[in-house]
């Protein structure tokens, strides 16, 4: 198959993709058309079916794998598919692994590294908490290995939550070596758990969209609730330590306007916020620089999430 990241203007496409979204709309002249979002593991592309009732346009639904025939066009600087024929594909015609974006790092090795970090936490209560969540629950391990860290902003791929969590934890371990004032066990535990609520905020792939709880509560509140329910089952877990850990989770977005119910009031909460923000922003830049748009010029346009116009580094 030809992956979406390799498509270029003027090409004719005849391949199978995952339909992530399908919307009926009407042109200015009152003519119905379909807007279709197609995806594979390298990215997504918007497609248009301008003649929904014509021969060769068969019925299909969201999350179907569809065979598409059409032309790659350019609309306002963005590639788009002008779809001439489309049908639901048969199960033996595609491999689902080709259509889900996946971390470039081996998921098993990453989870082994996460378990090694659990072993580094010496505080008995915190070690017990981490063990019950990451080592003793097969369901949590399965979800954590497969989940994304976001719907679209950063690490929005299978294994993204695990990759992001490890990056944040590594940075926090570095902070502890540089700043002895930090409580290492508390910070490493908070880093490992800071985004655990994402497993319930977002639905599993291939949907990877907000759940009802995700829309109503958000991953920070969900995470604190889940952590609190495990703590409640650990005998003699120190109340003060529980409050400090929950504060780190509640404050890891740093500012109220960025979704944190609390601003950092502990050194560990501030360090966690810096690590989380660093990895999220640099992953955004990484994905931007690796995108097809980055191959066409030095300046990559204004990036709303980064509040800046980005340029590729000049290499002499």
C-alpha positions in Angstrom: 0.0 0.0 0.0 1.0 3.6 -0.4 1.0 5.4 2.9 -0.7 8.7 3.3 2.6 10.5 4.2 3.9 9.6 0.8 1.0 10.9 -1.2 1.7 13.9 -3.5 -0.4 16.3 -5.5 -1.4 14.9 -8.9 -1.2 11.2 -8.0 -3.9 8.7 -8.6 -4.7 6.6 -5.5 -6.1 3.1 -5.4 -5.7 1.7 -1.9 -7.3 0.8 1.4 -7.5 3.2 4.3 -9.4 3.5 7.7 -12.4 5.8 7.6 -12.1 7.9 10.8 -15.0 10.2 10.1 -17.8 10.6 7.5 -19.9 13.7 7.3 -22.7 14.7 4.8 -22.7 18.3 3.8 -24.1 20.6 1.1 -22.3 22.9 -1.3 -23.2 26.5 -1.9 -25.3 25.4 -4.8 -27.3 23.0 -2.6 -25.6 19.8 -3.8 -24.9 17.1 -1.3 -21.4 15.7 -0.9 -19.5 13.6 1.7 -16.5 14.7 3.6 -14.4 11.7 4.7 -11.4 11.5 6.9 -9.0 8.7 6.0 -6.2 7.4 8.1 -3.3 5.0 8.1 -0.4 4.6 10.6 1.5 7.5 8.9 -1.2 10.2 9.1 -4.6 11.2 7.8 -6.1 13.0 4.8 -9.4 14.6 4.0 -11.4 13.2 1.1 -14.4 14.4 -0.8 -17.1 12.3 -2.4 -18.7 14.9 -4.7 -21.2 12.4 -6.3 -22.5 10.3 -3.4 -25.3 8.6 -5.5 -23.1 7.7 -8.5 -22.0 4.2 -9.6 -19.0 3.0 -7.7 -19.8 4.9 -4.5 -20.9 2.1 -2.1 -22.2 2.4 1.4 -19.8 2.4 4.3 -19.6 3.6 7.9 -17.2 5.3 10.2 -14.4 2.9 11.3 -14.8 0.8 8.2 -11.7 0.0 6.2 -12.5 1.3 2.7 -10.9 0.9 -0.7 -10.6 4.3 -2.3 -10.0 5.3 -5.9 -9.3 9.0 -6.5 -7.0 11.8 -7.2 -4.7 13.7 -4.8 -5.4 17.5 -5.1 -4.3 20.6 -3.3 -6.9 22.7 -1.5 -5.6 25.9 0.2 -2.2 24.4 0.7 -3.5 21.1 2.1 -3.6 17.7 0.3 -7.0 16.3 -0.3 -8.5 13.3 -2.0 -11.1 13.7 -4.8 -12.8 10.3 -4.4 -14.2 8.7 -7.6 -15.0 5.2 -6.2 -15.2 3.9 -2.7 -16.3 0.6 -1.1 -16.1 -1.3 2.2 -13.0 -3.6 2.2 -13.1 -7.2 3.1 -11.2 -8.4 6.2 -8.6 -10.4 4.2 -7.7 -7.3 2.2 -6.0 -5.3 4.9 -3.8 -5.6 8.0 -5.1 -3.4 10.9 -1.4 -2.8 11.9 -1.0 -0.6 8.8 -3.7 1.8 9.9 -2.9 2.6 13.5 -0.1 5.1 14.3 2.4 3.4 16.6 5.3 4.6 18.8 8.7 4.3 17.1 10.0 2.6 20.2 9.3 -1.1 21.1 6.4 -1.2 23.5 7.5 -4.2 25.5 11.0 -2.7 26.2 9.3 0.6 27.3 7.1 -1.2 29.8 10.1 -3.1 31.1 11.7 0.3 31.7 8.6 1.6 33.5 8.7 -1.5 35.8 12.3 -0.8 36.5 11.4 2.7 37.7 8.8 1.2 40.0 11.6 -0.9 41.5 13.6 2.3 42.1 11.0 3.8 44.4 12.1 3.0 48.0 9.2 4.5 50.0 7.1 1.5 51.0 3.7 3.1 50.6 4.5 4.6 47.2 6.2 1.4 46.0 3.1 -0.6 47.0 0.9 1.9 45.2 2.9 1.7 41.9 3.1 -2.1 42.2 -0.6 -2.5 42.5 -1.3 -0.3 39.5 1.5 -1.2 37.1 2.6 -4.7 38.1 -0.4 -6.5 39.6 -3.2 -5.4 37.2 -3.0 -7.1 33.9 -5.9 -4.9 32.6 -4.0 -1.7 33.5 -0.8 -2.9 31.8 -2.7 -3.8 28.6 -4.4 -0.4 28.5 -1.3 1.5 29.4 0.8 -0.2 26.7 -1.7 0.6 24.0 -3.1 4.0 24.9 -2.3 7.4 23.3 -1.3 10.4 25.4 -3.7 12.7 23.5 -6.3 12.8 20.8 -4.2 14.9 18.5 -1.8 17.3 20.2 1.1 15.1 21.0 1.9 11.3 21.3 -1.4 10.5 19.7 -0.4 7.0 18.7 -0.4 3.5 20.1 2.1 3.4 23.0 2.1 7.2 23.2 1.0 7.3 26.8 3.8 5.0 27.7 6.4 6.8 25.7 5.4 10.2 27.2 5.3 8.9 30.7 8.8 7.4 30.4 10.2 10.7 29.0 8.7 12.7 31.8 10.0 10.2 34.4 13.5 10.3 32.9 13.5 14.1 33.1 12.3 14.0 36.7 15.0 11.6 37.6 17.5 14.0 36.1 16.0 16.9 38.1 16.5 14.9 41.3 20.2 14.5 40.6 20.5 18.2 40.0 18.3 19.5 42.8 18.7 17.4 46.1 15.8 19.4 47.6 13.4 17.3 45.6 11.8 14.2 47.2 12.9 11.6 44.7 10.3 8.9 45.5 7.4 11.4 45.5 8.5 12.9 42.2 9.1 9.6 40.4 5.8 8.3 41.6 4.0 11.4 40.4 5.7 11.2 37.0 4.7 7.6 36.5 1.1 8.3 37.5 0.6 11.9 36.2 -1.4 11.0 33.1 -2.9 7.7 34.1 -6.3 9.2 33.8 -5.8 9.3 30.0 -6.8 5.7 29.9 -10.3 6.6 30.8 -10.4 10.1 29.2 -9.8 8.7 25.7 -11.3 5.7 24.1 -9.0 2.9 22.8 -7.8 2.9 19.2 -8.9 3.0 16.4 -11.4 5.6 17.9 -9.0 7.5 20.2 -11.6 10.1 21.0 -12.9 11.7 24.2 -15.2 9.5 26.4 -18.1 10.9 28.3 -15.9 10.9 31.5 -13.2 12.6 29.5 -15.5 15.4 28.4 -17.1 15.9 31.8 -14.2 15.3 34.2 -10.9 15.3 32.3 -7.8 13.1 32.8 -6.5 15.0 35.8 -9.6 14.5 38.0 -10.0 11.0 36.7 -6.4 10.2 37.5 -6.7 11.5 41.1 -9.9 9.5 41.6 -8.3 6.3 40.4 -5.2 6.8 42.4 -7.2 7.6 45.5 -9.3 4.4 45.1 -6.1 2.3 45.2 -4.6 4.3 48.1 -7.8 3.6 50.1 -7.0 -0.1 49.9 -3.4 0.1 51.1 -3.3 -0.2 54.9 -1.7 2.8 56.8 -0.9 4.8 53.7 0.2 8.2 55.1 -2.5 10.8 54.6 0.0 13.6 54.2 1.9 11.7 51.5 -1.3 10.9 49.7 -2.3 14.6 49.6 1.1 15.6 48.3 1.0 13.0 45.5 -2.5 14.0 44.5 -1.4 17.7 44.5 1.4 16.9 42.1 -1.2 15.2 39.7 -3.7 18.1 40.1 -1.1 20.7 39.4 0.9 19.2 36.6 -0.5 21.4 33.9 0.9 24.3 35.8 -1.7 27.0 35.3 -5.5 27.1 36.0 -6.2 28.2 32.3 -4.3 25.1 31.1 -6.6 22.7 33.0 -4.9 22.4 36.4 -7.3 22.5 39.3 -4.4 23.8 41.4 -1.1 25.7 40.7 2.1 24.0 41.9 2.6 24.5 45.6 5.3 21.8 46.0 8.8 21.7 44.5 8.0 18.3 43.1 4.7 19.5 41.5 6.7 22.3 39.8 9.3 19.9 38.6 6.6 17.5 37.2 5.0 20.4 35.4 8.2 21.4 33.7 9.0 17.9 32.6 5.5 17.3 31.3 5.4 20.5 29.4 8.9 20.0 28.0 8.1 16.6 26.6 4.7 17.6 25.2 6.0 20.7 23.4 9.2 19.0 22.0 7.1 16.1 20.8 4.8 18.6 19.0 7.9 20.1 17.3 9.2 16.6 16.5 6.0 15.6 14.8 5.9 18.9 13.0 9.4 18.5 11.6 8.7 14.9 10.5 5.4 15.8 8.8 5.1 16.0 5.0 4.6 19.7 5.2 8.1 20.1 6.6 9.6 18.8 3.4 8.4 21.6 1.2 10.2 24.6 2.8 12.1 26.1 5.7 9.2 28.0 7.3 6.5 25.8 8.6 3.8 28.4 9.4 2.2 29.5 12.7 1.7 26.7 15.2 -1.2 27.6 17.5 -0.4 25.2 20.2 3.2 26.5 20.4 2.2 30.1 19.9 4.9 30.7 17.3 5.9 30.5 13.7 8.4 27.7 13.3 11.4 27.3 11.0 13.6 24.3 10.3 17.1 24.5 11.6 19.7 25.4 9.0 22.4 22.8 8.7 25.6 23.8 6.9 
